[in-house]
């Protein structure tokens, strides 16, 4: 029902309009009447109406002044003005301040009914649209993290960037304006203290707090967004220009998570790319960088440009250095550094022994004494751990993963992988 206030200084006119037509049959109710603009304005402060039907020329306050106040302070209320021919200049003034409807006196009943019913339908449609928009926004806000994660999956999965994806980004208030893009993968480090839950077991609210702190830190550096990925991981997409430094931003995120949530994280930063279609490449290089965490250690920000042998040096030197006594440990250290640099090649005991200038038998003996495991098992373990990361965090095919970690024969790789993990590469990826 359209609620209408009638404003006219002539009581007979007011009565005639209100009683000469069966307004309820048209979904219209005249709920208030006033003698001038000021009286109408006072009533409007205490009562809700959808429309004001007002004469223009009235004492105390004219219909023009009433319309001006309504436009400025109550724009949700529609106005219809009644004017005589001699008042037409006033009507033009009303149009200038935003009044869209006016009728000339004496107004025909049919014309008045048509005008008010059209307004009723317009307001009905507007109200439904607003309700739909509110409901849509409510759903978006309620499921925003999941929707943002889905959008990120589409981007890092190499989905074609079309109008539909861009519309989703706009609806979720995600900036994708570039001009360049760079991704980072943030992983919560496992902890040994039983009093602090590991990432996979962390309460949902704490995990979202981690996401919020990271995003609040990021927006001080560049426009972008973060989304939840697999357990213990977040993916950051940055819109960057020449002056933006993702490395420094990630270090700031790392510091704030440590400061406010007492959480240690490792970060892998991908290569910058020039288009949305290339975001998958940036993501994969970020995952490769993060995979060096096993060699470099926790609580590090690892850039895609850092060669793997440099990262491996840091960790393995720390692992071996305390045990160095004499010549043998130096041989083991050099062997490990060579393997971590070249595990993607089909290397074996003979080649590594040649590189460190000892016989294969001597290297095998010294390596087992220092590392507690024989040479081949250590090399296979290194390759399998790298393969697991590639299967978890990239979309490389099995034969590509096999080749990347030093197994030209992917069938042999699959057999070795199942022996190491108890699962085939496909099952491991899909678990």
N, C-alpha and C positions, 0 to 999 in steps of 0.2 A: 504494500500500500504506500503510495506516494503521499507524504505529509506536506501540506501546503499552509503557509501563512498568507492571509489576504490583508493588504494595507491600502486603505483609502479613507479620505476624510469625510466621504459621503456615506452615511449609514445605510441609506436606501440602496446605493450601488452595491455595498458589501452584501446586504441581505439578498439582493437579486441574484448576484453571482453564486452565492452559497446555496440558495434554495431552488433555483430554477432548473437545475440539472441534477440528475441522479448520479452524483459523482462516485459513489461506492461501486456502481456497476462498471466503472472504468478504472477501478483500482486506485482511486484518488480520495483523499480525505482532507477537508479544510479543518485543521485542528486549532488554529489561532487566527485572531483578527486584531488589527491595530488601526488607529486613526491617523497616524503620521509616522515618519521615518524614525524619530527618536523613540517613540513607544514601541515600534517594531524592534529596534535595536536592543532596547532593554529586555524585551521578551526573549530575544535570541540568546541572551546570556544564560538563560535558565531553562530553555526548552530546545529540543532538537527538531528541526524541520529539514525537508529535502529541497524545498523550493519556496521562494517568496514571489508572490504576484502583487505588484505594487503600482499605484498611480505615480505619475511624475510630480505634478504640482500639488503640494500639500504644505500646510503651515508647520512651523517648528523645524522640521527637517524634511527636505524634498526626497523624492525617490532617487534622484541622481546622487545625492550625498549618501543615502542609505546604500545604494549600489556600490559606491566607492569604498565604504567601510567593509561591506561584505566581501568584495573582491580582495581587499588587503588582509583581512583578519579571519574570514570564514570562506575560503575559496571552494570548499566542498558544497556550499549551498548555491543552488542555481537561482538565477533572477530572470523574471519576465516583467517587463514594464508596459504599462498602459498609458497611451498618450492621445490627445486630440490633435487635429491637424495643426492648430496653432502652437502645439508643444513639440513639433517635429525636430526643431533645432536642439531641444533638450535630449530627444531620443538619440540623435547623432552623437551628442556628447557621451551618452551612456554607452553607445557602441564602442567609442574610443577607449573607455576604461574596461572593456571586456564583457559587457552584457551582450549576449548573443540573440536574445529574443525580445521583440517588442510588438505590441498589437495596437491598432488604431481604434479609438472609441468612435461610435459605439461598436463594441466587438460582437460578432456573431457567435452564437453558442457553439455551432459546429467548429468554427475556427479555434475557439478557446479550448474545446475538448480535444481537437486534433493536436494542438500545440502541447498541452499538458500530458497527453498520453504518449506523444513522441519522447518527451523529456523523461517520463516514467520508464519507458523501454530503454532509453539510453543509459539511465542511471542503474537500471537492473543489470544490463550487460556489463557496465563498468564495475558494479559491485561483485558480480560473478568472476570477472577477470581479476579483480584485486584479491578475492578469496583464493583463486587458483594460484596467483603469484605468491601469496603468503604461504600457502600449503607447499608450493614448490620450493620456496626458500627454506621452509622448515625441514623438508626432506633433505635438501642439499646440506644444510647445517648439521643435521643429525648424522648423515652418512658422508660428510665431507672427507674425513680421512680415507675412507675406503674408496671414494670416487677419485680423490687425488692420486691414490696409489694405483688405481686402475689406469688412469691417464698416463702416469709415469711408466707403467708396464707397456702401454701401447707405444710410447715414444722410444723407450730403450729396446723394445722388441723390433724396431724397424718398420712399424706400421706407416703406410703412406699418410702424409699429413694433408688432410683435406679440410673442407669447410666444417664437416661434422666435428672433427677433433678440435679445431680452433674454436668452435662454438662452445664445446664442453669447457675448454680452458677459460673462455670469457665468463661462462656461468659460474665457474669455481674461483674466479678472480685470480687466475694464474697468468702471470706475464710471460709471453713468449715472443717478445719483440726484438730480441737479439741486441746488436747485430751479429754477435757470435755467441756460442754456447759452450759450456764446459760442465762436466759432471764430476761428482765426487761420491764415493761410497764410504759411509761411516759405520764402523762395526764396534759394538760394545765388547770390550775385552772380557774374557772369562776371569773370574776371581777365585782365589783360594780360600778366602775368609768365609766360613759358612754363615756368618751373620749377615753377609751382603748377598742377596740373591743373584744368580747368574742371569744373563740377558733373557734366556728362554723361559725362565721362571719368574721374571720380574712382574710385579703387579702392573696391570694395564695402565693405571693412572700414572705410574712412575715412568713407564715407557713413553707415554704421550707428553709427560713433562720434559723428558729428554728431547723429544721432537720440537716442542714449543721453544725451549731455550736455544736450540740450534737455529731455529727459524728466526727468532728475535735477534740473534747475533748476526745472522746472514744479511738481514735487510739493512744493516748499517754499512754493508759493503757493496751490494749490488742487488737488483731485482731478480727474483727467482722463487723457487719453492722446494720444499722437502716433502718426501713421502715415506711412509713405512714400507719396508720391503720384506725380506725374510727375517725371521726372528733374530734380533740383535743387530739388525742393519737398517740404515736409512740411506736414501739416495737424494742427493742435492743436485738441482739443476740451476745453473747460474747463467743469466743474461749478462754478457761481458762486453766491454769495450777495451781499447788498448790500455787504459789506465788501471783496470781492475786486476786484483791479485787474489786468485782463488786460494793459493797456498797460504797466504796470511790470514784470510777469512777462516779457513779450516783450522788453523792453529788457534785462532780466537775461539772458535766453537769448542775445540778440544779443551782449552783452558777454562771456559765457562762451565762446561759439563763437570769438570773436575772440581771447580770451586763451589758450585751450587748443589750438585747431586752426588759428589764424591765418586764419580764414575770415570773409569779409564776407557778411552776409545782409540782405535786406530783408524786412519783415514787413507784411502787410496784416491788419488786425483787423476782424472783422465785427460786426454789431449783436447785442446780447444778445437771446435769445428765451426764451419761457416753456415750450416743449414740445419733445420729441424730434422731433415731426413738422415743426417749424419750423426744424430745424437747417440744411436746405438753404438757407433764406433767409439765415441768418447766414453760411454759406459763400460764397454769391454776393456778399454785400456785402463780405466779406473779399477776394474776388478783385477786385472793383471798386476797393477801396482799394489793393491791391497794383499794379493796373494803372497807378496814378499814379506808379509808380516811374520811368517814362520821362520824366515831367515834373519830378519832385522830385529824382531822383537816387538813387544806390545807398546802402546802409547806413542806411536810414531805417525807422522804425516808423510806419506810416501808419494812422491810425484811420479807421473808416468815417464818422465825423461830420465829417471835414475836407473842406470843399467842394473840388471839383477845381480851381477857379480859384486857391485859395490855394496848392495844391501846385504848380500850373504857374508861379505867380509866382516861387517860390523858384528853380526851375531856369532858366527862361527869362531871368529878371533876371540871373542869373549868366552866362548865355551871351552876353547882349547888352551888359551893363554895360561890359565892357572896351572895346567898340567905339564907345561913345557919344561923338560929337563933333558939337556943333551940334544942329539941330532934327530932322534926318531920322531918326537912330537912335531918337529918342524916339517918333516916329510908328510906326516898326516895332515897337518894344517894346509900345506900346499896342495895336497891331493883333494881335500875337501873344497878348497877354493876353486880348483879346476872343475870339479864335478858340478858345483852349484852354478858355475858359469856355462857349462857345456852339457848339462844333463839332457838337453833337447836333441843332442847329437847321439848317434849310435856308438857311444864310447864304452870301454870295458876296462878290466884290470890291466891288460897289457898296455893300452894307450896311456892310461893315467900313470902307470909306473914309468913309462918312457918320459913323460912330461916332468916327473920329479927326479929322474935320473937314478932309479934303483931298479932292481929286478922285480918282476911280478911276485915272486915268492916272498921276498923281503917286505914288500909293501903290504901284502896280504897278512903276514905275521904281525907287523908293527901296527897296522890298522886295527886288527882284532884286539890286540893288547890295550890300545889307547881308547877305543870307542866301545868295546864290549860287545861288538857285533861284527860279523865279517863284512868285507868290502861290498860284495854283490848285494847282500841284504840291505845295506845302508843306501846304496845307489837306487835299488828298486823302491825302497821306502820313500826316498826323496821324490822319485818320479811319480809314484802313486799318490802322494799327498798333493803334488802339483796338479795331477790329473783330476783329483776330487774337486779342487777349487775351480778348475775350468768347467767341469760338468755342472757344478752348482751355480756358477755365476756368469757363464757365457752360453751362447747358443751354437757353439762349435759342434760339428758332427763328430761321432765317435772316432772315425779314422783321422780327423783333423787333430783331435785331442791326442790320440796315439802318436801321431807324427810330431806334435809339439813337444811331447815329453820324452822323445827318443825311441819310439817303437815304430819302425816303418811297417811292420806287419800288424795290422789292427786286430786280427784274430788272436794273435799271440798276446797282444796287449789286453784284450778282453779276458782271456784266460788268467793272465797275471792279476788283473784288476779284481776279478771275482775271488781269486785266492787270497788277495790282500784284504778285501772288504766283506766278502761273503755275498756280494751282489754283482750283477752284471752292470756295465756302465749305464745302460738305459734304466734299469730298476733303481740304481743309485740316484740318477737325476730326477726320477719321478716320485721318489719316496716323500 
